[in-house]
Amino acid sequence: MGVRYDLFTPYTETNNILSNFDITTGKIVVAGTTGVSSTGNVKTDYTNIAPRFGFAYTPVAKTVIRGGFGLTYAPENTTSGSALVNQPFTATWGPYTPAQAVAQATTIGLSNPGSYAKFAGGLPTPGPNSATSPSGSITAALDPNFKSTYIEQFNLTAEREIAGFIATLSYVGELGRRNAYYLSDYNTIPLAQSALSFAPAARGDTTTNAPATATDFNTRRRFNATSPNVVSVPLYRSTGSSSYNAMQAVLKRRFSKGLDLQVGYTLSRLLDNSESISNNGGNGFGSSADLIPTVEYGNGNLDNRHRWTATFNYALPFGEGTHGVRGFLTKGWQANGLVVWMTGMPFSVTNSNNRSGTRPGTTGSDRPNMIASGKVSHPTIGKWFDTNAFVYQPAGTVGSEHRNQLYGPGMQRVDLSLFKNFDIVENVKLEFRTEAFNVLNTAQFVNPGATLQYTPCTTACNGFPVAGFTPVSTFGVISATANAYNPRLIQFAARLKF
């Protein structure tokens, strides 16, 4: 049993050179100014108390039961999305034009803008962007109530020795709370204003407003009243959640008669409503920030449902008791192998153009309606999923597809090696190695094209449910192998051991 306490403080800067876009006030706050803390109003989380315990029990001989529970905290506000570098500690540079040079010179109080007409005159000192009347995009906003992510980990394992084998069966669970996630733009149209339709019965209404257009979008943004000239506000916050449950089975053979092996199988499920900052709005995440707890809850990006692994090392029993040339050639052989088989990783179908109206002009920023399971009985690289299962949702509404409802190609891989040890003299050995990777030469593919984009249909539309239109040819098609894929590779090596 034990307990741990962590204190992770927010960023500060010696001279208060940091600022935050405070989503509670809708304005930029500069550290150290009146009413603003040195952390840009980001609160310190003092609640990170992490108890844990574990046990091991032997009810009968050769049988052990183990279990445990633990809380683990992690400070997630250590990325560029939480760096608190905003106006007035930023400046905007662009291509040189005489008119721009005059405007810049006037802003910083120079009487002779002509001195910057040539490189020989040097470059003007950049003027800071305004924090009291900001315009353009915010660099990074951090939720003032940002807290440390914590994981509740728990497991229960039964282990039994049977005739030289060790069999293990485990349940492993992890619950993520206050998960951090990144919204590429929080300053979109709020749900209360747009009345975006998703699960109307749950929301108690069926109304929709006219979708935003490029001309009226900015006036309908969330912070238009307090920061009318601000457009996108990337936000990092910690209100996500996740759930991981797995059954893990392992069979090991202890090293005996030159052989040891291990076979493992994992059946697992990961659900969450959080996208990592590196994905930057992928999977259509965050089309409506107000609906994240519901519409974004789906299969996690790392949801690997089935995974088999097997390894073996076998010192071949050839040539035992032989000597001379025969022993030199037949003794000291060893075979090794690694086998991996796993199902694919999940992905989402996204719209080529923003249909919900929350981010006009962007691509891949929301998901369509899903009217069927999307599965096909025999997936091929030419048609990996049922393309008829996805259609554009009505403009001004959020599509019904949850995140990551489809799965891409899995991976199958067999690696084998053969070693031969030669005794040269006492304490000196020469090891000759032959190693073959991806022995079966199995191809590994990327996920299929998953951007829903219609083109007018001039001939038959193949029964597609949208009259007069057909999806682009890349929809549902796998067109490349995975970046980490290598065809069969065989290599030879010699190693001198002394």
Backbone torsions as a table, in degrees:
resi	resn	phi	psi	omega
1	MET	NA	148.5	178.8
2	GLY	-167.4	171.0	176.8
3	VAL	-146.2	143.2	-178.3
4	ARG	-130.6	146.9	176.6
5	TYR	-128.0	131.0	178.4
6	ASP	-121.0	139.9	174.2
7	LEU	-125.3	111.0	179.0
8	PHE	-111.4	111.2	-177.0
9	THR	-89.8	149.8	177.1
10	PRO	-68.2	168.0	178.0
11	TYR	-60.3	141.9	164.3
12	THR	-133.7	168.0	179.3
13	GLU	-139.4	139.4	-171.2
14	THR	-52.2	-41.2	-177.8
15	ASN	-106.3	21.5	179.8
16	ASN	58.0	33.3	178.9
17	ILE	-87.8	69.9	172.7
18	LEU	-158.0	153.2	179.8
19	SER	-147.7	159.7	-178.1
20	ASN	-136.1	150.4	169.8
21	PHE	-92.2	108.0	-175.3
22	ASP	-80.5	111.0	-175.8
23	ILE	-73.4	-11.4	176.4
24	THR	-80.6	-29.8	178.9
25	THR	-105.3	-18.4	-178.3
26	GLY	73.8	24.3	-178.3
27	LYS	-137.7	161.3	174.0
28	ILE	-78.0	133.6	176.4
29	VAL	-118.4	133.4	-177.0
30	VAL	-104.0	128.4	-177.4
31	ALA	-56.1	137.4	175.3
32	GLY	84.3	-6.5	176.9
33	THR	-85.0	174.8	-174.6
34	THR	-55.8	123.8	177.1
35	GLY	78.4	5.8	-178.0
36	VAL	-120.8	129.4	-179.2
37	SER	-74.5	171.7	179.9
38	SER	-70.6	-9.7	178.8
39	THR	-102.1	13.3	-177.7
40	GLY	68.8	33.5	178.8
41	ASN	69.8	12.1	173.2
42	VAL	-79.8	124.0	-173.9
43	LYS	-78.5	149.1	175.1
44	THR	-82.7	135.1	179.9
45	ASP	-94.0	112.7	-178.1
46	TYR	-103.1	11.8	-169.1
47	THR	-101.5	13.9	-170.4
48	ASN	-83.8	66.6	175.4
49	ILE	-95.3	123.4	-171.0
50	ALA	-123.2	93.5	174.7
51	PRO	-79.8	158.7	175.7
52	ARG	-158.9	152.1	174.7
53	PHE	-152.9	158.9	177.9
54	GLY	-152.0	160.9	179.9
55	PHE	-149.8	157.7	172.2
56	ALA	-138.0	131.2	-173.7
57	TYR	-136.1	134.0	177.7
58	THR	-110.7	94.8	-177.6
59	PRO	-72.3	-35.6	176.3
60	VAL	-141.7	168.2	-179.0
61	ALA	-59.9	141.6	176.9
62	LYS	66.9	15.3	178.3
63	THR	-132.1	130.1	-179.9
64	VAL	-130.3	136.6	173.5
65	ILE	-115.4	127.5	-179.7
66	ARG	-124.9	154.1	177.1
67	GLY	-164.3	168.0	179.1
68	GLY	-176.4	165.6	176.5
69	PHE	-144.9	141.1	177.8
70	GLY	-156.1	149.2	174.1
71	LEU	-106.3	135.2	177.8
72	THR	-131.0	128.8	179.4
73	TYR	-104.8	148.9	179.4
74	ALA	-142.0	131.5	175.4
75	PRO	-82.1	112.5	-176.8
76	GLU	-93.6	-8.0	-177.3
77	ASN	-87.4	54.7	179.2
78	THR	-124.7	19.1	-177.9
79	THR	-107.5	174.3	179.0
80	SER	-62.0	-25.5	179.7
81	GLY	-70.1	-10.0	179.8
82	SER	-125.0	22.9	-174.3
83	ALA	-74.7	-12.8	177.4
84	LEU	57.6	43.9	174.8
85	VAL	-111.2	97.5	-178.8
86	ASN	-134.9	-177.5	173.4
87	GLN	-54.4	141.8	6.2
88	PRO	-92.3	17.6	-177.3
89	PHE	-98.1	24.8	174.6
90	THR	-130.5	158.9	176.3
91	ALA	-139.5	152.9	-178.6
92	THR	-108.3	125.0	176.1
93	TRP	-115.5	153.0	179.2
94	GLY	-155.0	-174.8	178.6
95	PRO	-60.3	145.9	-179.4
96	TYR	-76.4	130.8	167.7
97	THR	-138.6	150.3	179.6
98	PRO	-56.1	-41.8	-178.9
99	ALA	-63.9	-38.7	179.9
100	GLN	-67.4	-39.3	179.6
101	ALA	-60.8	-41.4	178.3
102	VAL	-63.4	-44.4	-178.9
103	ALA	-63.5	-41.3	-179.9
104	GLN	-67.3	-42.0	179.9
105	ALA	-62.8	-41.2	178.4
106	THR	-63.3	-40.3	-178.0
107	THR	-61.8	-41.8	-176.3
108	ILE	-97.4	12.5	170.6
109	GLY	78.9	29.8	178.0
110	LEU	-95.9	139.9	-176.9
111	SER	-93.9	-10.3	-175.5
112	ASN	-128.9	74.4	-179.6
113	PRO	-61.9	-19.8	-179.7
114	GLY	-62.5	-21.4	-179.3
115	SER	-66.6	-12.6	179.5
116	TYR	-104.5	19.3	-179.0
117	ALA	-78.3	-17.5	-178.0
118	LYS	-131.5	156.1	177.3
119	PHE	-59.9	-31.2	-178.2
120	ALA	-61.8	-24.4	-179.8
121	GLY	-82.5	-2.2	-178.8
122	GLY	82.9	176.7	179.8
123	LEU	-102.6	144.1	179.6
124	PRO	-68.0	150.6	174.4
125	THR	-69.0	127.0	-177.5
126	PRO	-66.3	138.5	176.1
127	GLY	-89.2	138.4	-177.9
128	PRO	-67.3	143.5	172.6
129	ASN	-70.1	148.3	-174.9
130	SER	-72.1	136.7	174.9
131	ALA	-96.5	-24.7	-179.9
132	THR	-82.8	-27.7	176.1
133	SER	-134.4	67.5	-173.0
134	PRO	-71.2	155.2	175.7
135	SER	-141.6	162.7	-179.5
136	GLY	77.3	-153.7	-175.9
137	SER	-91.2	145.2	170.1
138	ILE	-82.4	143.9	-178.8
139	THR	-73.0	-51.6	-176.8
140	ALA	-160.6	127.3	175.5
141	ALA	-113.0	137.6	177.8
142	LEU	-117.4	127.5	180.0
143	ASP	-55.8	124.5	179.6
144	PRO	-57.3	-24.8	179.1
145	ASN	-96.8	22.6	-179.8
146	PHE	-61.3	129.3	-179.8
147	LYS	-124.7	165.7	179.4
148	SER	-69.0	135.1	173.1
149	THR	-68.1	142.5	173.4
150	TYR	-134.3	149.0	-178.5
151	ILE	-118.6	127.0	171.4
152	GLU	-93.0	113.5	-177.4
153	GLN	-108.8	134.5	178.7
154	PHE	-149.8	148.9	-177.6
155	ASN	-154.9	156.0	175.5
156	LEU	-143.8	126.2	-173.1
157	THR	-131.0	137.7	171.0
158	ALA	-117.2	129.7	-176.8
159	GLU	-128.4	135.8	-175.9
160	ARG	-139.5	134.6	174.8
161	GLU	-92.8	127.9	-178.1
162	ILE	-135.1	107.2	174.1
163	ALA	50.1	48.8	178.1
164	GLY	86.3	-6.0	175.9
165	PHE	-103.4	150.3	174.4
166	ILE	-115.4	116.6	178.6
167	ALA	-105.1	129.7	-178.2
168	THR	-127.7	131.9	175.8
169	LEU	-127.9	124.1	-172.7
170	SER	-131.3	147.2	164.5
171	TYR	-109.6	129.2	-179.4
172	VAL	-127.3	129.8	179.3
173	GLY	-133.4	146.6	174.6
174	GLU	-141.4	128.1	175.5
175	LEU	-113.7	118.1	178.0
176	GLY	-93.8	134.1	179.0
177	ARG	-131.1	148.4	-176.5
178	ARG	55.6	39.7	178.7
179	ASN	-64.2	139.0	177.4
180	ALA	-81.0	141.4	172.6
181	TYR	-147.3	163.2	-172.1
182	TYR	-118.6	130.0	173.3
183	LEU	-107.5	120.1	-178.4
184	SER	-66.0	-21.8	174.3
185	ASP	-155.2	111.2	176.3
186	TYR	-89.2	-17.0	-175.8
187	ASN	-88.0	53.2	176.4
188	THR	-102.1	-169.0	-179.7
189	ILE	-77.7	121.9	-178.6
190	PRO	-69.0	155.5	-177.4
191	LEU	-59.4	-39.3	-177.0
192	ALA	-61.4	-31.2	-178.9
193	GLN	-84.7	-43.3	-171.9
194	SER	-87.6	-18.0	-177.7
195	ALA	51.0	46.9	-179.8
196	LEU	-58.9	134.5	-175.5
197	SER	-89.9	118.0	169.5
198	PHE	-151.7	128.0	-176.6
199	ALA	47.1	62.4	-175.2
200	PRO	-54.2	-36.6	-177.9
201	ALA	-62.8	-36.2	-179.9
202	ALA	-72.4	-29.0	-178.1
203	ARG	-91.6	-14.2	178.2
204	GLY	82.4	15.9	177.2
205	ASP	-150.9	164.3	177.7
206	THR	-130.2	15.8	-173.9
207	THR	-89.1	155.7	172.0
208	THR	-138.2	147.1	173.0
209	ASN	-94.3	166.1	176.3
210	ALA	-60.3	136.3	-179.0
211	PRO	-64.4	152.9	178.8
212	ALA	-67.8	152.9	175.8
213	THR	-121.3	169.8	-179.9
214	ALA	-60.8	-25.5	-176.4
215	THR	-85.1	-31.1	-177.2
216	ASP	-111.1	2.3	-175.0
217	PHE	-60.3	-48.5	-175.1
218	ASN	-62.9	-33.4	-179.5
219	THR	-74.1	-13.2	-179.4
220	ARG	-106.7	5.8	180.0
221	ARG	-64.5	159.9	-175.1
222	ARG	-58.0	-40.0	-174.6
223	PHE	-107.7	26.9	-178.7
224	ASN	-62.6	-34.8	-176.9
225	ALA	-69.5	-35.0	-175.7
226	THR	-100.0	-29.4	179.5
227	SER	-138.8	75.3	-170.6
228	PRO	-65.6	-22.9	-176.7
229	ASN	-97.7	1.1	178.5
230	VAL	-85.7	136.0	177.3
231	VAL	-101.7	-105.5	-174.5
232	SER	-74.6	143.8	177.3
233	VAL	-129.3	93.4	175.4
234	PRO	-64.5	131.5	-174.0
235	LEU	-125.8	136.7	174.2
236	TYR	-115.0	123.3	-177.4
237	ARG	-142.4	173.4	-172.8
238	SER	-133.7	64.3	179.6
239	THR	-122.9	16.1	-179.1
240	GLY	-85.7	173.6	178.4
241	SER	-149.0	159.3	179.7
242	SER	-150.8	161.1	179.9
243	SER	-145.4	124.1	178.4
244	TYR	-125.5	128.3	177.2
245	ASN	-134.3	135.8	-175.8
246	ALA	-146.9	146.6	167.0
247	MET	-107.8	124.9	-178.6
248	GLN	-120.1	125.1	179.4
249	ALA	-121.7	131.5	-178.5
250	VAL	-134.5	135.5	173.8
251	LEU	-124.0	120.2	-179.2
252	LYS	-117.8	143.7	169.9
253	ARG	-109.9	121.3	176.5
254	ARG	-64.1	152.3	-177.5
255	PHE	-59.8	117.2	-178.1
256	SER	-151.8	131.7	179.8
257	LYS	53.3	38.8	175.5
258	GLY	81.7	2.6	-175.0
259	LEU	-123.1	132.3	164.1
260	ASP	-135.3	146.4	-179.4
261	LEU	-151.0	161.9	178.3
262	GLN	-148.8	133.4	176.0
263	VAL	-124.5	132.4	-178.7
264	GLY	-133.9	146.6	177.0
265	TYR	-137.8	134.9	177.3
266	THR	-125.6	126.5	171.4
267	LEU	-113.0	118.2	-171.8
268	SER	-143.2	165.7	176.9
269	ARG	-146.7	126.7	176.7
270	LEU	-118.5	125.3	175.3
271	LEU	-122.4	141.3	175.5
272	ASP	-161.8	173.3	174.7
273	ASN	-129.7	38.1	-174.6
274	SER	-132.0	135.3	173.1
275	GLU	-110.9	138.0	179.2
276	SER	-69.1	157.1	-178.5
277	ILE	-64.0	-27.7	-178.9
278	SER	-70.0	-21.9	-179.5
279	ASN	-82.3	-19.9	169.6
280	ASN	47.7	58.2	175.1
281	GLY	82.9	12.9	178.8
282	GLY	-66.8	167.5	-178.6
283	ASN	63.5	18.5	-177.8
284	GLY	68.5	23.0	-174.2
285	PHE	-68.5	135.6	171.3
286	GLY	79.4	24.5	177.2
287	SER	-60.5	-30.0	170.2
288	SER	-134.3	110.2	-177.8
289	ALA	-60.7	-28.0	-177.4
290	ASP	-73.9	-17.7	-177.0
291	LEU	-104.4	7.6	-176.4
292	ILE	-56.1	-43.8	-178.6
293	PRO	-60.3	-22.2	-176.1
294	THR	-109.6	-65.1	-172.1
295	VAL	-69.3	-23.9	-179.1
296	GLU	-91.2	-4.8	-179.4
297	TYR	-79.1	115.4	-177.5
298	GLY	-164.2	-164.0	-179.6
299	ASN	-62.8	131.0	-179.8
300	GLY	-68.8	157.9	-178.5
301	ASN	-60.6	-24.7	-178.8
302	LEU	-105.7	24.8	-179.6
303	ASP	-76.2	96.2	178.1
304	ASN	-104.9	101.1	-166.7
305	ARG	-67.9	-44.9	-177.8
306	HIS	-129.8	137.5	177.6
307	ARG	-149.0	124.2	175.1
308	TRP	-112.8	138.2	172.9
309	THR	-137.2	148.7	176.5
310	ALA	-147.9	137.1	176.0
311	THR	-134.9	149.6	174.5
312	PHE	-150.0	152.0	173.4
313	ASN	-136.9	125.7	-173.4
314	TYR	-136.1	115.8	173.3
315	ALA	-81.8	105.2	-172.2
316	LEU	-63.4	136.2	-173.4
317	PRO	-83.0	24.0	-177.5
318	PHE	-76.9	145.5	169.3
319	GLY	73.6	11.0	179.7
320	GLU	-63.0	133.1	179.3
321	GLY	81.7	0.7	178.0
322	THR	-91.9	158.9	-178.0
323	HIS	-138.1	178.1	176.8
324	GLY	66.7	-149.4	-176.7
325	VAL	-63.0	-39.9	-179.0
326	ARG	-63.0	-45.8	178.1
327	GLY	-64.7	-35.7	178.9
328	PHE	-60.2	-36.0	-176.0
329	LEU	-89.4	-29.8	-171.7
330	THR	-100.8	-22.2	-178.2
331	LYS	-87.8	158.7	170.0
332	GLY	83.8	19.5	177.9
333	TRP	-88.9	142.4	177.8
334	GLN	-140.9	132.2	177.4
335	ALA	-110.9	143.5	-178.7
336	ASN	-137.9	151.1	-180.0
337	GLY	-151.6	153.2	176.3
338	LEU	-139.9	125.7	179.4
339	VAL	-124.5	129.8	178.1
340	VAL	-130.6	131.1	172.6
341	TRP	-137.0	126.8	-179.1
342	MET	-148.7	152.2	176.8
343	THR	-77.2	168.5	-173.9
344	GLY	-77.9	173.4	-179.8
345	MET	-95.9	152.9	-174.5
346	PRO	-78.1	160.1	175.1
347	PHE	-152.9	168.2	-178.4
348	SER	-118.8	149.5	167.3
349	VAL	-86.3	131.0	-179.7
350	THR	-122.8	159.9	178.4
351	ASN	-82.8	143.2	177.3
352	SER	-68.4	-32.3	177.3
353	ASN	-125.1	146.5	-177.3
354	ASN	-66.4	110.7	-178.3
355	ARG	-89.4	-28.0	-176.8
356	SER	-69.3	-19.8	-179.7
357	GLY	82.3	6.0	-179.6
358	THR	-83.5	-24.5	-179.9
359	ARG	-142.4	71.6	-177.0
360	PRO	-56.2	140.5	175.9
361	GLY	88.5	-8.6	-179.9
362	THR	-92.9	158.6	178.2
363	THR	-113.5	146.3	177.1
364	GLY	65.9	21.1	-173.6
365	SER	-100.2	-0.4	172.2
366	ASP	-153.4	171.3	-175.4
367	ARG	-116.5	155.3	-176.3
368	PRO	-85.7	-174.5	170.7
369	ASN	-76.7	141.5	177.2
370	MET	-112.4	114.5	-172.2
371	ILE	-107.0	0.4	176.8
372	ALA	-155.0	178.9	-174.7
373	SER	-69.3	-25.2	-178.4
374	GLY	84.6	-3.2	-177.4
375	LYS	-87.5	150.1	170.8
376	VAL	-123.1	152.2	-174.1
377	SER	-67.1	-35.0	-178.6
378	HIS	-134.8	87.6	-179.5
379	PRO	-63.1	140.3	176.1
380	THR	-131.8	167.0	179.1
381	ILE	-66.4	-21.0	178.1
382	GLY	-83.2	-22.0	177.4
383	LYS	-155.8	93.3	-175.2
384	TRP	-82.7	-29.9	178.8
385	PHE	-141.8	169.5	-178.1
386	ASP	-76.2	102.7	-177.9
387	THR	-68.1	-19.3	178.7
388	ASN	-75.0	-7.5	-176.2
389	ALA	-82.1	-3.8	-175.2
390	PHE	-128.9	130.5	178.1
391	VAL	-138.5	153.6	174.8
392	TYR	-56.9	135.4	172.6
393	GLN	-80.8	161.2	177.1
394	PRO	-56.9	142.0	179.7
395	ALA	-57.7	137.4	179.5
396	GLY	88.7	8.9	179.0
397	THR	-127.6	159.8	176.5
398	VAL	-91.4	133.7	-178.9
399	GLY	-65.9	161.0	-175.5
400	SER	-86.8	-8.9	-177.7
401	GLU	-72.8	126.0	172.3
402	HIS	-79.6	168.5	-179.7
403	ARG	-64.8	143.7	166.1
404	ASN	55.2	52.9	179.9
405	GLN	-87.5	-12.0	179.8
406	LEU	-117.3	158.1	-178.9
407	TYR	-123.4	139.2	-179.4
408	GLY	-84.5	-172.6	-179.6
409	PRO	-64.7	145.5	177.5
410	GLY	-84.9	-166.2	-179.4
411	MET	-132.7	134.2	173.7
412	GLN	-129.8	128.1	-174.4
413	ARG	-149.0	136.0	175.6
414	VAL	-128.3	121.6	176.0
415	ASP	-116.7	132.7	-179.9
416	LEU	-131.0	152.1	176.0
417	SER	-146.0	155.4	178.8
418	LEU	-135.4	123.3	-178.5
419	PHE	-111.4	148.8	172.6
420	LYS	-136.6	122.8	179.4
421	ASN	-101.4	129.3	177.1
422	PHE	-111.8	127.1	175.7
423	ASP	-83.5	111.3	-179.5
424	ILE	-82.7	-66.9	172.6
425	VAL	-138.8	-179.5	-179.6
426	GLU	-58.6	130.6	179.0
427	ASN	66.8	12.4	175.7
428	VAL	-128.6	122.6	-179.3
429	LYS	-129.6	148.3	173.5
430	LEU	-113.4	123.2	179.8
431	GLU	-107.2	123.0	175.7
432	PHE	-104.9	129.9	-173.6
433	ARG	-123.8	134.8	169.0
434	THR	-120.7	120.4	-175.4
435	GLU	-125.2	130.2	-179.0
436	ALA	-122.9	120.6	-179.6
437	PHE	-104.5	139.1	-176.1
438	ASN	52.9	58.1	-174.6
439	VAL	-55.8	-40.2	-177.3
440	LEU	-81.1	-0.5	177.7
441	ASN	55.4	45.1	-178.2
442	THR	-83.9	127.0	179.6
443	ALA	-73.5	147.3	175.7
444	GLN	-122.7	129.1	-171.2
445	PHE	-114.2	156.3	172.5
446	VAL	-77.3	171.7	175.1
447	ASN	-67.2	154.9	-178.0
448	PRO	-72.8	166.4	173.0
449	GLY	-60.2	127.4	-172.4
450	ALA	-131.1	26.7	176.5
451	THR	-100.2	118.2	-179.2
452	LEU	-81.6	114.4	-179.1
453	GLN	-143.6	124.3	-178.6
454	TYR	-95.3	144.9	169.7
455	THR	-124.2	147.4	-179.5
456	PRO	-55.5	142.8	-176.3
457	CYS	-100.8	112.6	-178.2
458	THR	-89.5	-21.0	176.9
459	THR	-121.6	-150.0	179.2
460	ALA	-63.8	142.5	-175.5
461	CYS	-98.5	16.5	174.9
462	ASN	57.0	30.3	177.0
463	GLY	71.6	15.4	-179.1
464	PHE	-67.8	141.3	-170.4
465	PRO	-68.5	-10.7	177.1
466	VAL	-97.8	111.7	-175.1
467	ALA	-62.2	132.7	175.1
468	GLY	83.1	-0.2	-178.6
469	PHE	-135.9	153.5	175.8
470	THR	-137.3	148.1	-179.6
471	PRO	-69.8	159.4	179.1
472	VAL	-64.8	158.6	-170.8
473	SER	-66.3	-21.4	-177.8
474	THR	-83.9	-7.1	-175.9
475	PHE	-69.3	120.4	179.9
476	GLY	81.4	6.4	-175.4
477	VAL	-106.8	134.8	173.8
478	ILE	-89.8	124.1	-172.0
479	SER	-121.2	5.8	-177.8
480	ALA	-157.4	159.8	173.0
481	THR	-88.2	163.2	-177.3
482	ALA	-68.6	151.2	-178.5
483	ASN	-60.6	-35.5	-176.9
484	ALA	-86.3	3.3	-176.1
485	TYR	-78.4	134.2	170.3
486	ASN	-128.5	137.9	172.8
487	PRO	-68.3	178.0	-178.1
488	ARG	-49.6	131.1	-178.5
489	LEU	-132.2	126.2	178.6
490	ILE	-120.1	131.5	179.9
491	GLN	-134.0	154.0	179.7
492	PHE	-123.2	147.2	-179.8
493	ALA	-151.7	155.0	173.9
494	ALA	-127.2	139.1	-176.4
495	ARG	-135.1	126.8	179.2
496	LEU	-98.5	122.7	-177.9
497	LYS	-114.4	126.7	-179.0
498	PHE	-146.9	NA	NA
